[in-house]
């Protein structure tokens, strides 16, 4: 299980963490043997057994590698779904929150699948627009089946929705030197943020066709490689054969969590959920408010007009304390919110958090609050994420 202690580098429990009772049913990445050989400590997450951290330095070393050099994450647990057929892009645009009309083929977009009745977030997703008749989606691991189910239920006869969860591996190559590493392998790196390009890697057993996406979850320069699962080992080995010159490290879910929290990026199940809408989570930038249709449109427009009862804010520790999800935020004797994500920031060397704070409390950036940490009040300052400035944008 993911650790929940209060020391630096430890992770809070995550919503997607699978119970021990289900451990025998966990899926494994096609790179599982490579992780074992690298000394990975595994954790059940979203129905998969995935690396939490690796021997030889753990979370802090992996986190620093991504902020200063380059690290690679196996994120093959992420879902993959293909929506295809005449009108596929138009159909996706009528379901998901963001406006695909803002981008063209070869571009990617962060978007949300919301519940039509409440506006709560079923999942947050990256949509890759290939053509008017082809959209590739990457949802979160635990939510893929539900996203596919909802899309299939709404799809017209001309559109097919295919769950391709285990057909592809995804490798996230992240950090200021990620472009140098991929260029050394002959892969494209000049495309813009949130775009993608088909590419060919010269593997030991022959060419490997893959997609190079200028995306990531760390805030640093980075790329995600979508690779047919049967070629995942070839690509992994090629990265590490070339990566020694750039200080490449394998990185696990623990560093992924500290990196994304430093950037204020939400994790579904904690900062976004069926009970937390995009309006409350300050994710309205991922909503096409003027679109004639998308799931949850009426509920979200009504909440936006009335103003949300709570909003997602940042907290930075003044005291030596590390906030964790579920801890209560106080102003004097009044409870004014709840921590949704919290960790130790390796970059800032202090505790940081995302928290849902009551709008009625009228808290401004810079205001002081207290977080109840196991019966002890720790002082924290309200702030606006990100908590760090990436070295490369």
C-alpha positions as CSV (number, residue, x, y, z in Angstrom):
1,X,0.0,0.0,0.0
2,X,1.1,3.6,-0.5
3,X,2.6,4.9,2.7
4,X,0.8,7.6,4.7
5,X,3.4,8.6,7.2
6,X,4.4,12.2,7.8
7,X,8.0,12.1,6.8
8,X,9.5,13.7,3.6
9,X,8.9,11.8,0.4
10,X,6.0,9.7,1.7
11,X,2.7,9.6,-0.1
12,X,-0.8,10.0,1.2
13,X,-3.3,7.2,0.4
14,X,-4.7,7.7,-3.0
15,X,-8.3,7.1,-4.1
16,X,-7.1,4.7,-6.9
17,X,-5.1,2.5,-4.6
18,X,-6.5,-1.0,-4.7
19,X,-7.2,-2.9,-1.5
20,X,-4.9,-5.8,-0.5
21,X,-7.8,-8.1,-0.9
22,X,-7.9,-7.4,-4.7
23,X,-4.1,-7.7,-5.1
24,X,-4.3,-11.1,-6.7
25,X,-6.4,-9.6,-9.5
26,X,-4.0,-6.7,-10.3
27,X,-2.9,-6.1,-13.9
28,X,0.8,-5.8,-14.6
29,X,2.6,-3.5,-17.0
30,X,4.4,-5.2,-19.9
31,X,7.5,-3.7,-18.3
32,X,7.0,-5.4,-14.9
33,X,10.2,-7.5,-15.2
34,X,12.2,-4.5,-16.0
35,X,10.9,-2.7,-12.9
36,X,11.7,-5.7,-10.8
37,X,15.3,-5.8,-12.1
38,X,15.6,-2.1,-11.3
39,X,14.7,-2.7,-7.6
40,X,11.2,-1.3,-7.8
41,X,8.9,-1.2,-4.8
42,X,5.4,-1.9,-6.1
43,X,2.1,-0.6,-5.0
44,X,-1.5,-1.5,-6.2
45,X,-2.9,1.5,-8.0
46,X,-6.1,1.7,-10.0
47,X,-6.3,-2.0,-10.5
48,X,-2.6,-2.3,-11.5
49,X,0.6,-3.3,-9.8
50,X,2.9,-0.3,-10.5
51,X,6.3,0.9,-9.3
52,X,6.1,3.2,-6.3
53,X,9.8,4.0,-6.1
54,X,13.1,2.4,-7.0
55,X,16.1,1.3,-5.0
56,X,19.1,3.6,-4.9
57,X,17.6,6.9,-3.7
58,X,13.8,6.7,-3.7
59,X,11.4,9.5,-4.1
60,X,13.6,12.5,-3.4
61,X,16.3,11.4,-5.9
62,X,13.6,10.6,-8.6
63,X,11.8,13.9,-8.0
64,X,15.1,15.8,-8.3
65,X,16.0,14.0,-11.5
66,X,12.9,15.2,-13.2
67,X,13.2,18.8,-12.0
68,X,16.9,19.0,-13.0
69,X,17.6,16.3,-15.6
70,X,15.4,13.6,-16.9
71,X,13.3,10.7,-15.5
72,X,11.0,8.1,-17.1
73,X,7.7,6.9,-15.6
74,X,5.9,3.8,-16.8
75,X,2.3,5.0,-16.8
76,X,0.9,2.1,-18.8
77,X,-1.9,1.8,-16.2
78,X,-3.5,4.8,-17.8
79,X,-6.5,3.9,-19.8
80,X,-6.7,4.0,-23.6
81,X,-9.9,4.3,-25.6
82,X,-10.5,4.9,-29.3
83,X,-13.6,6.7,-30.7
84,X,-13.9,6.2,-34.4
85,X,-16.3,6.6,-37.3
86,X,-18.0,9.4,-39.2
87,X,-18.7,12.3,-36.8
88,X,-16.5,10.8,-34.0
89,X,-14.9,14.2,-33.1
90,X,-18.3,15.9,-33.1
91,X,-19.7,13.2,-30.9
92,X,-16.8,13.5,-28.4
93,X,-17.2,17.2,-28.4
94,X,-20.9,16.9,-27.4
95,X,-20.0,14.7,-24.5
96,X,-16.7,16.0,-22.9
97,X,-16.3,19.4,-21.4
98,X,-13.6,21.1,-23.4
99,X,-14.1,22.4,-26.9
100,X,-12.3,20.2,-29.6
101,X,-13.2,22.9,-32.0
102,X,-10.3,25.0,-30.5
103,X,-7.7,22.5,-31.8
104,X,-7.0,20.7,-35.0
105,X,-5.7,17.3,-36.0
106,X,-2.3,16.5,-34.4
107,X,-3.2,18.3,-31.2
108,X,-4.1,17.1,-27.7
109,X,-6.5,18.6,-25.2
110,X,-7.2,18.3,-21.5
111,X,-10.9,17.7,-20.9
112,X,-13.4,16.3,-18.4
113,X,-16.1,13.7,-18.5
114,X,-18.8,15.2,-16.2
115,X,-22.0,13.7,-14.8
116,X,-24.8,15.1,-16.8
117,X,-27.1,15.6,-13.8
118,X,-24.7,17.0,-11.2
119,X,-21.7,18.3,-13.1
120,X,-19.4,16.2,-10.9
121,X,-16.3,14.8,-12.6
122,X,-16.4,11.2,-13.8
123,X,-12.8,11.6,-14.9
124,X,-10.2,13.9,-16.4
125,X,-8.9,12.9,-19.8
126,X,-6.4,13.8,-22.5
127,X,-8.0,13.7,-25.9
128,X,-5.8,13.2,-29.0
129,X,-7.5,14.5,-32.1
130,X,-6.3,12.5,-35.1
131,X,-9.1,13.5,-37.5
132,X,-12.8,14.3,-37.7
133,X,-13.5,10.5,-37.5
134,X,-10.8,9.5,-35.0
135,X,-10.2,10.6,-31.4
136,X,-7.9,8.7,-29.0
137,X,-8.6,9.2,-25.3
138,X,-6.3,8.5,-22.3
139,X,-8.4,8.5,-19.1
140,X,-7.3,7.4,-15.6
141,X,-6.8,3.7,-14.9
142,X,-9.7,3.1,-12.5
143,X,-12.2,5.1,-14.5
144,X,-11.6,3.8,-18.0
145,X,-14.4,1.3,-18.0
146,X,-16.9,3.9,-16.8
147,X,-15.8,6.5,-19.3
148,X,-16.1,3.9,-22.1
149,X,-19.5,2.7,-20.8
150,X,-20.9,6.3,-20.8
151,X,-19.5,7.0,-24.3
152,X,-20.9,3.8,-25.7
153,X,-24.3,4.4,-24.3
154,X,-24.4,7.8,-25.9
155,X,-22.8,7.0,-29.3
156,X,-24.7,7.1,-32.5
157,X,-24.6,4.0,-34.7
158,X,-21.9,5.4,-36.9
159,X,-19.4,5.8,-34.0
160,X,-17.6,2.9,-32.2
161,X,-15.9,3.2,-28.8
162,X,-13.2,0.7,-28.2
163,X,-11.5,0.0,-24.9
164,X,-7.8,-0.5,-25.7
165,X,-6.5,-0.4,-22.1
166,X,-3.9,-3.1,-22.4
167,X,-3.0,-2.7,-26.1
168,X,-0.6,0.1,-25.5
169,X,2.1,1.0,-23.0
170,X,2.8,4.7,-22.1
171,X,6.2,6.0,-21.1
172,X,6.4,9.5,-19.7
173,X,9.9,11.0,-20.4
174,X,10.0,14.1,-18.3
175,X,12.6,16.8,-17.4
176,X,14.7,19.6,-18.8
177,X,16.9,17.1,-20.7
178,X,14.0,14.9,-22.0
179,X,14.2,16.5,-25.5
180,X,17.9,15.8,-25.8
181,X,17.4,12.1,-24.9
182,X,14.6,11.6,-27.4
183,X,16.5,13.4,-30.1
184,X,19.5,11.1,-29.5
185,X,17.1,8.2,-30.4
186,X,16.0,9.9,-33.6
187,X,12.6,10.8,-32.2
188,X,10.8,14.1,-32.9
189,X,10.9,16.8,-30.2
190,X,10.2,20.1,-31.9
191,X,6.5,19.9,-31.9
192,X,4.5,22.3,-29.6
193,X,3.1,21.6,-26.2
194,X,-0.1,19.5,-26.3
195,X,0.6,18.2,-29.8
196,X,1.7,14.7,-31.0
197,X,3.6,13.1,-33.9
198,X,3.9,9.6,-35.3
199,X,7.5,8.3,-35.2
200,X,9.7,5.3,-35.7
201,X,12.3,4.1,-33.3
202,X,15.1,1.9,-34.6
203,X,14.8,-1.0,-32.1
204,X,17.3,-3.9,-31.7
205,X,14.8,-6.3,-33.4
206,X,13.6,-3.8,-36.0
207,X,11.6,-0.5,-36.3
208,X,9.0,0.3,-33.7
209,X,6.1,2.6,-34.7
210,X,5.0,4.8,-31.8
211,X,3.4,8.2,-31.0
212,X,5.4,11.0,-29.4
213,X,3.2,13.3,-27.4
214,X,4.4,16.6,-26.0
215,X,2.4,16.1,-22.8
216,X,3.1,15.2,-19.1
217,X,2.1,15.6,-15.5
218,X,5.2,17.2,-14.0
219,X,5.2,20.8,-15.3
220,X,8.6,20.2,-16.8
221,X,9.5,19.8,-20.5
222,X,8.4,16.3,-21.3
223,X,7.0,13.8,-23.7
224,X,4.7,10.7,-23.4
225,X,5.4,7.8,-25.7
226,X,2.4,5.7,-26.7
227,X,3.8,2.3,-27.7
228,X,2.2,-1.0,-28.7
229,X,2.4,-3.1,-25.6
230,X,4.5,-5.8,-27.4
231,X,7.2,-3.3,-28.1
232,X,7.3,-1.6,-24.6
233,X,10.5,-3.5,-23.5
234,X,12.3,-2.5,-26.7
235,X,11.5,1.2,-26.2
236,X,12.4,1.1,-22.5
237,X,15.7,-0.6,-23.2
238,X,16.5,2.0,-25.9
239,X,15.8,4.9,-23.5
240,X,18.1,3.5,-20.8
241,X,20.9,2.6,-23.3
242,X,21.0,6.2,-24.5
243,X,19.9,7.8,-21.2
244,X,23.1,7.2,-19.1
245,X,24.6,10.3,-20.8
246,X,21.8,12.4,-19.5
247,X,21.5,10.9,-16.0
248,X,18.2,9.2,-16.8
249,X,16.5,7.6,-13.8
250,X,13.4,5.3,-13.6
251,X,10.7,7.1,-11.5
252,X,7.7,5.8,-9.7
253,X,4.2,6.9,-8.6
254,X,5.6,8.5,-5.4
255,X,7.7,11.1,-7.3
256,X,4.9,11.5,-9.8
257,X,2.6,12.6,-6.9
258,X,5.1,15.1,-5.4
259,X,5.8,16.6,-8.8
260,X,2.2,17.0,-9.8
261,X,1.3,18.5,-6.3
262,X,4.1,21.0,-6.6
263,X,2.4,22.2,-9.9
264,X,-1.1,22.2,-8.4
265,X,-2.2,19.5,-10.9
266,X,-5.4,17.7,-9.7
267,X,-5.6,14.0,-9.1
268,X,-9.0,12.5,-9.8
269,X,-10.5,10.9,-6.7
270,X,-9.0,13.6,-4.5
271,X,-9.1,17.0,-6.1
272,X,-11.7,16.1,-8.7
273,X,-14.5,13.6,-8.3
274,X,-18.2,13.0,-8.7
275,X,-18.6,15.2,-5.6
276,X,-16.2,17.9,-6.8
277,X,-17.1,19.9,-9.9
278,X,-14.8,21.7,-12.3
279,X,-16.2,25.0,-11.0
280,X,-15.2,24.1,-7.4
281,X,-11.8,22.7,-8.6
282,X,-11.0,25.9,-10.6
283,X,-10.9,23.8,-13.7
284,X,-13.3,26.0,-15.6
285,X,-10.6,26.7,-18.2
286,X,-11.2,23.1,-19.4
287,X,-14.9,23.8,-20.1
288,X,-16.2,25.0,-23.4
289,X,-18.9,27.2,-21.7
290,X,-20.3,28.4,-25.0
291,X,-20.7,24.9,-26.5
292,X,-24.4,24.0,-27.2
293,X,-23.9,20.6,-25.5
294,X,-21.7,18.6,-23.2
295,X,-22.3,16.4,-20.2
296,X,-23.2,18.5,-17.1
297,X,-23.6,21.7,-19.1
298,X,-26.8,23.0,-17.3
299,X,-25.6,22.0,-13.8
300,X,-22.2,23.6,-14.3
301,X,-23.5,26.8,-15.9
302,X,-26.0,27.2,-12.9
303,X,-23.2,26.6,-10.4
304,X,-20.9,29.1,-12.1
305,X,-23.6,31.8,-12.2
306,X,-24.5,31.3,-8.5
307,X,-20.9,30.9,-7.4
308,X,-19.5,27.7,-5.9
309,X,-19.9,27.0,-2.2
310,X,-16.2,25.9,-2.0
311,X,-13.1,26.3,-4.2
312,X,-9.8,24.5,-4.5
313,X,-6.9,26.5,-3.1
314,X,-3.2,26.0,-2.3
315,X,-1.7,25.8,1.2
316,X,1.9,26.1,2.2
317,X,3.1,25.2,5.6
318,X,4.4,27.9,7.9
319,X,5.2,25.3,10.7
320,X,7.2,22.1,10.2
321,X,4.2,20.0,9.2
322,X,3.0,18.0,6.3
323,X,-0.7,18.1,5.5
324,X,-2.5,15.0,4.2
325,X,-5.8,14.3,2.4
326,X,-8.8,14.4,4.7
327,X,-7.3,16.8,7.3
328,X,-9.6,19.7,8.4
329,X,-8.7,23.3,7.8
330,X,-9.7,25.8,10.5
331,X,-9.9,29.5,11.0
332,X,-10.0,30.0,14.8
333,X,-12.6,27.6,16.0
334,X,-14.5,27.2,12.7
335,X,-13.9,24.4,10.2
336,X,-13.6,26.0,6.8
337,X,-12.4,23.2,4.5
338,X,-10.6,20.0,3.9
339,X,-7.2,19.0,2.5
340,X,-7.6,17.0,-0.8
341,X,-3.9,16.5,-1.6
342,X,-0.9,17.1,0.6
343,X,2.7,16.1,0.7
344,X,6.2,17.2,1.4
345,X,7.6,19.4,-1.4
346,X,11.2,18.2,-2.2
347,X,11.8,21.4,-4.1
348,X,10.4,23.8,-1.5
349,X,11.5,21.7,1.5
350,X,8.1,22.3,3.2
351,X,4.6,20.9,3.4
352,X,2.2,21.9,0.6
353,X,-1.4,21.0,-0.1
354,X,-4.5,21.5,-2.2
355,X,-7.6,22.1,-0.1
356,X,-11.3,22.7,-0.7
357,X,-12.1,25.9,1.2
358,X,-15.5,27.3,1.9
359,X,-16.2,30.4,-0.2
360,X,-18.1,31.9,2.7
361,X,-14.9,32.1,4.7
362,X,-13.7,34.9,2.3
363,X,-10.1,33.7,2.5
364,X,-7.5,35.6,0.3
365,X,-4.1,34.5,-0.8
366,X,-1.7,35.2,2.0
367,X,-4.2,34.6,4.8
368,X,-3.3,32.2,7.6
369,X,-5.3,29.1,8.4
370,X,-4.6,26.0,10.6
371,X,-4.7,22.4,9.6
372,X,-5.5,19.7,12.2
373,X,-2.7,17.2,12.0
374,X,-3.5,14.4,14.3
375,X,-4.9,16.7,17.0
376,X,-2.2,19.4,16.6
377,X,-2.9,22.6,14.8
378,X,-0.3,23.5,12.1
379,X,-0.3,27.0,10.6
380,X,-0.5,27.3,6.9
381,X,-0.7,30.1,4.4
382,X,-3.3,30.2,1.6
383,X,-1.7,30.6,-1.8
384,X,-2.3,30.1,-5.5
385,X,-0.5,27.1,-7.1
386,X,1.8,26.3,-8.7
387,X,4.2,26.0,-5.7
388,X,7.3,25.9,-7.9
389,X,8.4,27.4,-11.2
390,X,9.5,24.7,-13.7
391,X,13.0,25.0,-15.0
392,X,11.7,24.7,-18.6
393,X,8.3,25.6,-19.9
